[in-house]
Amino acid sequence: MVEAAKRIEGLVQCTPLLESEVRGVRVWLKCECLQTGGAFKLRGATNRLLQLTPEEREGGVVAFSSGNHARGVAIAARRLGIRAIIVMPSDAPAVKVEGTRGEGAEIVFYDRRTESREAIAARISDETGAVVVPSFDDPAIVAGQGTAGLEIVEQLGRAPKRIVVPCGGGGLASGIALAVPEAEIVVVEPEGWDDMARSLEGGEIVPVAADAPETFCDAIMTPRASPITFGILRERDARGWTAPPPGSAPRARRQAS
């Protein structure tokens, strides 16, 4: 994690940690929305691409994402002069599609309900020689995302008691869990897409159901956690919260013993 922080220094923003209050509780907000590209994803993408060999850089990279990882990879690739192909769902928000395309990446669309983005990326890799850069299932990605946790400790002057992290595949959550071992980690997911919470509760990876409901949380509509992120969060005794539709109360999940 420390090596990742040194590697990406100067290429990502140290985002502010702002004090606030939620229902009378004092909290701090790590504003990764102010990161270059609008999300923390640039951290992991930069850390991963900087470790490509010269030969791998020649072949380019291919990634799959609904937008944030897509743009993060596109920005990192543009800066390093690497060709980037991004597999994006056809229903991805237009602003994310245009943002990714604006960074110079090539986009291949797919249907997230009927097609496998992993299979499409693998095919592109076979055909072009591009290195697949997953959004969370990669140690270098996890380490890069975890640098946000190192910044939290430095900015706060201590490790916080608890860190609540929105969770798709768990790259950010698992990275922060490694970076801040003293803190309790709570992952939050939308109802129906709470596979990490249910996996932690059951003690094994549980995929999202085929009939999962629509949600405006498109960035964390991840169908399945990876052994890397699940393993880290389970080892750290992380627990999950499920965010239901507006007007309902969130539900806590218990960690398997």
C-alpha atoms as one frame of an Amber mdcrd trajectory, in Angstrom:
protein
   0.000   0.000   0.000   2.796   2.412   0.907   4.633   1.474  -2.308   1.449
   2.149  -4.299   1.144   5.578  -2.676   4.724   6.427  -3.632   4.205   5.114
  -7.176   1.120   7.218  -7.926   2.231  10.344  -6.062   1.729  13.394  -8.243
  -0.616  11.532 -10.586  -3.691  11.534  -8.337  -5.201  14.182  -6.108  -4.993
  14.051  -2.311  -8.710  14.689  -1.867 -10.044  16.645   1.123 -11.428  15.080
   4.292 -14.343  17.277   5.361 -15.999  17.287   8.760 -19.795  17.109   8.794
 -22.733  15.884  10.867 -25.348  13.257  10.091 -28.333  12.998  12.458 -26.291
  14.469  15.270 -23.288  12.224  14.668 -19.940  13.793  13.834 -18.508  12.315
  10.627 -15.754  12.974   8.115 -16.297  12.688   4.375 -13.449  11.572   2.112
 -14.340  13.531  -1.025 -13.161  11.256  -3.828 -15.831  12.912  -5.981 -13.203
  15.666  -6.300 -10.592  13.232  -7.613  -9.444  13.633 -11.217 -12.091  11.860
 -13.286 -14.685  12.229 -10.511 -13.970   9.011  -8.588 -11.337   7.045  -6.669
 -10.841   4.705  -9.619  -7.895   6.677 -10.987  -5.846   5.479  -8.000  -6.029
   1.788  -8.840  -5.865   2.288 -12.595  -2.727   4.418 -12.322  -1.037   1.955
  -9.972  -1.815  -0.944 -12.305  -0.795   0.711 -15.572   2.471   2.017 -14.151
   3.488  -1.600 -13.561   2.998  -2.713 -17.171   6.117  -3.841 -18.997   7.189
  -1.960 -22.145   5.899  -4.885 -24.208   2.534  -4.812 -22.444   2.218  -1.071
 -23.005   2.645  -1.678 -26.723  -0.370  -4.008 -26.728  -2.585  -1.562 -24.845
  -5.190  -2.300 -22.170  -8.823  -3.354 -22.072 -11.152  -2.770 -19.124 -14.842
  -3.220 -18.366 -16.877  -0.700 -16.404 -20.099   1.286 -16.327 -18.115   4.496
 -16.099 -15.850   5.336 -13.162 -13.210   2.640 -13.691 -13.589   3.211 -17.413
 -12.638   6.853 -17.127  -9.914   6.134 -14.585  -8.240   3.657 -16.941  -8.750
   6.016 -19.882  -7.070   8.915 -18.056  -4.151   6.787 -16.855  -3.710   5.287
 -20.336  -3.796   8.688 -22.060  -1.146  10.055 -19.725   1.119   7.077 -20.390
   0.489   6.962 -24.141  -1.246   3.581 -24.003  -4.179   2.497 -26.169  -7.306
   1.815 -24.064 -10.409  -0.162 -25.041 -13.313  -0.023 -22.585 -16.244  -2.463
 -22.489 -19.262  -0.501 -21.212 -22.926  -1.457 -20.699 -25.254  -0.004 -23.298
 -27.301   1.634 -20.522 -24.336   3.422 -18.948 -25.036   7.115 -18.225 -24.249
   9.268 -21.238 -22.062  11.583 -19.164 -19.819   8.649 -18.225 -19.670   7.372
 -21.786 -18.715  10.786 -23.132 -16.267  11.370 -20.300 -14.496   8.101 -21.113
 -14.524   8.738 -24.845 -13.250  12.252 -24.224 -10.113  10.793 -22.641  -9.313
   9.042 -25.916 -10.537   5.529 -25.110 -12.309   3.263 -27.604 -15.672   1.981
 -26.351 -17.325  -1.385 -26.980 -20.910  -1.648 -25.710 -22.623  -4.746 -24.295
 -25.938  -5.734 -22.703 -25.333  -6.215 -18.975 -28.385  -8.512 -18.688 -27.496
 -10.954 -21.454 -23.765 -10.656 -22.128 -20.616 -11.215 -20.087 -18.319  -8.206
 -19.940 -15.492 -10.439 -18.749 -15.877 -12.698 -21.790 -15.941  -9.728 -24.163
 -12.812  -8.247 -22.587 -11.060 -11.629 -22.769 -11.901 -11.908 -26.469 -10.574
  -8.424 -27.165  -7.419  -9.287 -25.250  -6.925 -12.434 -27.337  -7.458 -10.520
 -30.563  -5.359  -7.434 -29.804  -2.876  -8.468 -27.135  -4.292  -5.869 -24.749
  -3.810  -6.470 -21.017  -7.093  -6.866 -19.124  -7.353  -4.334 -16.286 -10.229
  -5.448 -14.018 -12.038  -2.929 -11.865 -11.363  -4.701  -8.553 -10.111  -8.278
  -9.010  -6.412  -7.370  -9.038  -3.932  -6.797  -6.168  -2.502  -3.679  -7.831
  -5.989  -2.186  -8.184  -6.822  -2.931  -4.541  -3.522  -1.414  -3.384  -4.108
   1.712  -5.449  -7.615   2.238  -4.090  -6.338   1.678  -0.564  -4.180   4.792
  -0.789  -7.353   6.730   0.015  -7.275   5.009   3.411  -3.691   6.074   4.029
  -4.714   9.654   3.298  -7.632   9.418   5.734  -5.307   8.459   8.590  -2.819
  11.176   7.708  -5.490  13.863   7.389  -7.370  12.851  10.530  -4.190  12.376
  12.538  -5.318   8.923  13.662  -7.210   5.884  12.467 -10.997   6.365  12.665
 -13.089   3.920  14.667 -15.279   3.014  11.686 -15.150   3.573   7.924 -18.322
   3.198   5.847 -17.615   2.433   2.198 -19.984   2.081  -0.795 -19.286  -1.296
  -2.355 -19.537  -2.756  -5.834 -16.815  -5.345  -6.298 -15.095  -4.282  -3.091
 -11.834  -2.868  -4.457 -12.063   0.359  -2.459 -13.425  -1.332   0.673 -10.790
  -4.062   0.714  -8.006  -1.583  -0.044  -9.062   0.650   2.833  -9.442  -2.411
   5.065  -5.773  -3.209   4.448  -4.634   0.406   4.757  -6.472   1.061   8.030
  -6.466  -2.230   9.981  -7.552  -0.505  13.200 -10.904   0.615  11.784 -14.154
  -1.321  11.583 -15.150  -1.627   7.909 -18.811  -1.379   6.887 -19.742  -1.882
   3.226 -22.973  -0.403   1.879 -24.815  -1.686  -1.218 -28.225  -1.086  -2.829
 -30.979  -3.624  -2.198 -30.805  -6.531  -4.613 -27.157  -5.802  -5.407 -25.936
  -6.512  -1.874 -23.892  -9.558  -2.828 -20.885  -8.605  -0.710 -23.035  -8.158
   2.382 -24.740 -11.512   1.786 -21.402 -13.159   1.042 -19.916 -11.874   4.286
 -23.027 -12.983   6.134 -22.946 -16.482   4.652 -19.191 -17.010   4.659 -18.890
 -17.656   0.920 -19.272 -15.677  -2.303 -22.922 -15.224  -3.276 -23.632 -13.678
  -6.715 -26.356 -11.162  -7.452 -29.649 -12.778  -8.471 -30.526 -12.810 -12.167
 -33.694 -10.807 -11.438 -31.967  -8.090  -9.396 -33.971  -4.846  -9.457 -32.983
  -1.712 -11.331 -31.073   0.873  -9.307 -29.727   4.340 -10.022 -26.492   3.209
  -8.316 -25.120   2.080 -11.677 -21.494   2.339 -10.564 -21.882  -0.469  -8.017
 -24.057  -2.877  -9.984 -21.408  -5.609  -9.757 -22.776  -9.133 -10.271 -20.215
 -10.968  -8.150 -17.461 -10.251  -5.632 -13.982 -11.605  -6.284 -12.022 -14.002
  -4.082  -9.443 -11.243  -3.516 -11.815  -8.571  -2.206 -14.129 -10.988  -0.397
 -11.180 -12.696   1.261  -9.732  -9.438   2.544 -13.056  -8.156   3.877 -13.905
 -11.471   5.497 -10.493 -11.609   7.166 -11.058  -8.094   8.497 -14.506  -9.043
   9.884 -16.204  -6.419   7.732 -19.973  -6.205   7.885 -22.545  -5.018   5.403
 -25.497  -2.647   5.241 -28.171  -2.859   2.585 -29.628   0.425   1.372 -33.312
  -0.083   0.493 -35.458   2.184  -1.700 -36.042   5.741  -0.389 -38.310   5.858
   2.637 -37.229   2.507   4.083 -34.694   1.849   6.797 -31.281   0.333   5.948
 -30.615  -3.211   7.132 -27.450  -4.403   8.834 -25.947  -7.759   7.917 -24.104
 -10.018  10.308 -20.663 -11.378   9.588 -20.359 -15.161   9.502 -18.552 -16.574
  12.518
